[in-house]
Amino acid sequence: MTVTIAAESPLQDDVRALVADLNETLLELSPPEFCFHMTAEEMAGADTTVFVARDGGAAVGCGALRRHGGGVAEVKRMYTRPGHQGQGIGGRILDEILALARQEGIGRLVLETGDRHDAAWRIYERAGFNRCGAVLDYPDSGYSIFYEKSLQI
C-alpha cells in the first residue's frame, strides 16, 4: 500500500485511537509527570495543525505543528505505529510540518522528546535539528531531550 500524509482533524475516531496509542507508549517510557500529552481536543485548536499518515485508509502515524507566537512553533505528537516504523513515515510527516512552518514564515521550530526515544532523535537530527536547552515552559529534567531548528534564510 502507499502511505499518504495529509492535514486532518484529530477528532476522528481512528486518529483518537492513534493518539491513545501514542500516549500509552509514552507512559511506558517516561514517568507520567514528564509526559506532555495533548488531548485530541487540544490538538484540534486553531494554533495546531495535525498531519496524519494513512496506509490503505488506516491511521498509522501522526505529527503536529503547534504555533506559539513570536515566530516560534513546536513539533508535537510525532508517532508511527510499531508495525509501520522504519519505513520513513516519521521523516515524511516531519517534512510536512517543516514545509508548513516555512510557508507560514515561522523562524524557529522547537521540540521536546523523551530521553529514551533514540529513533526520534535520528529523525530530528537528519532533518537538521540541533539539541538545545529546555524550550518553552518545559522543565529541564533528565527525562527530556530538546531540539531546535532555525528556519530563517
Secondary structure, DSSP 8 states (H G I E B T S, - for coil): --EEEEE--TTSHHHHHHHHHHHHHHHHHS-GGG-----HHHHTSTTEEEEEEEETTEEEEEEEEEEEETTEEEEEEEEE-GGGTTSSHHHHHHHHHHHHHHHTT--EEEEEEETT-HHHHHHHHHTT-EEES--TT----TTEEEEEEE---
